[in-house]
Amino acid sequence: MSRSITRRLIAYFVVVLLIFALLTAGIYILIFRRAVMSEARENLFDRGDRIAHLLVNWSFDDSDIDFCSDETDPATAGESSLEPSRGRWGEGAGKGNASASQGQGQGQGQGKQERRGVREYRFRTDRFLTWLSQIEAGELWLIDKETETVLTATDKSVSTSELPESIDTLLARVLAGESVYSEDFGTLFGTPSMTVGLPIRDEQGEIDSALFLHTSVEEATSGLTAAWQGLLLSLVIALIIVVLLAILLSRHFIDPLKRLQRTTAKLADGDYRARTNLDMQDEIGQLGDEIDMLAERLEEAESERHFTDASRRKFLSEISHELRTPVTVIRGSLEALRDGIVKEDDVREYYATMSDSAASLDRLISDLLELTRLDNPEFTLDMEKVNLQDVVEDAVRQIRQIASQKGVKIEFNVSDEHDEFYGDYGRLRQMLVNILNNAVKFTPSGSRVFVDYRLKGAAYASQRADAVISIRDEGIGMSEETIHHLFDRFYTTGKAGTDSTGLGLSIAKGIADRHTVEIDVVSREGEGSTFTLTFPPDDRHRVT
């Protein structure tokens, strides 16, 4: 069980962590990628602005910077190196070489020098773009407004057919003075790319060309790869930590469960003294408390069972003796009378002995039958309107003869109030007789038994008062253990030479329960006992 729970806890922790990590990583990467793309876009515009500014400054600069000194100018192969031209697309080259114009004629020399100037400018512009691309690390295009010629900073040839369909729209927007952004050039470069377009202005501030700066998305978002790697590494480390924590926490969680399991196993084996002894304020602690409570009740029930079994065995032993004694007396007396060994003067005594034995046997059998009837829920009492004072007086009158034979005096005190009750007259009297008989048996000769009948308060039409019957003796008293088992069946103390079978008080308790009468017992050893019977004003039994 523990391994199964441990594996499940680890699985739960790992699943929760993975879900949380994936959600967090996804959201983080999405936000981070957007931020990186936005920053890359802004940086691309900044770079484009710087390149456009450099192009404008270079175009109108008179400096003699030669970007192709180590190369042969393809436009002037076989000729000397060209001097840097001024203006755009051969604008300054029209001035030409004076000696050349004088040798060939003014118009022809001017046209030739113009074509050479254009080639020279384009070549120098390509070299300048190449220089800029090496500095800025990106693909540069310069598109002329008039000729729509595409100058690139690399050796890659770009034709109009290879350009995306959106280039016309983008070019129109740039030549209209707008700075644009696009991601439509990925098919041309074979990888996702970012492109910005910026206008280039001449000396008069007119737009004469468009600059397009390209860079790959992979280059712009190179930090994402490192972020993913960092997240994956963190996730692996977190998984290791989570597994270790899950093992530790599962042990902390499983230990109380193991204790509960061990305790329940002991209870199942009959060891009702086992306890969980868990001191926890959660559901497991509550379960442990419930198991401990169950164990206590099982221990009490087991103790009661042992006590009941012992009482039953004792009862069977005593009842066998009780049954055997009167039967033996009756049989012996009959045999003596039959054999004629009894003197004539002793015959009546023998008959009296047999009569007493038969009465004792009848009482024992009647008690057993009465207990059986009270145990049966279908057995109904003869309920009728009774006067409690009459019941008490009848019971006291019946017990006086037994008390007088033992030398015990009965003192009866009754109030002037009368209370009527709905119950079984005969069994209510039997209940009081059994309790009074028990008091007389355990009261030594020369002592007294006090019977008090009263109402707790005056009886009014709107409120009935509780009727209370108190029976107090000056007997030997009882211990706490005896009081606890006082109304248990078959229970006897065996003190004071009593011959009780232990059924009288059990019968009295059964009758009281049937009439919802409460019986309270207060006793101390050597100081006597007090039985208090309370008849509550219950509408089910009260007679109005």
Secondary structure, DSSP 8 states (H G I E B T S, - for coil): -HHHHHHHHHHHHHHHHHHHHHHHHHHHHHHHHHHHHHHHHHHHHHHHHHHHHHHHHHHT------TTTTS--GGGTTS-------SSTTTGGGG--HHHHHHH-HHHHHHHHHHHHHHHHHHHHHHHHHHHHHHHTSEEEEEETTT--EEESSS----GGGS-TTHHHHHHHHHTT--EEE-TTHHHHTS-EEEEEEEEE-TTS-EEEEEEEEEEHHHHTHHHHHHHHHHHHHHHHHHHHHHHHHHHHHHHHHHHHHHHHHHHHHHHTT-TT-------SSHHHHHHHHHHHHHHHHHHHHHHHHHHHHHHHHHHHHHHHHHHHHHHHHHHHHHHHHHT-S-GGGHHHHHHHHHHHHHHHHHHHHHHHHHHHHH-TT-----EEEEHHHHHHHHHHHHHHHHHHHT-EEEEEE-S---EEEE-HHHHHHHHHHHHHHHHHTS-TT-EEEEEEEESS---SSS---EEEEEEE-S----HHHHHTTTSTT-----TT----S-HHHHHHHHHHHTT-EEEEEEETTTEEEEEEEE---TTTB--
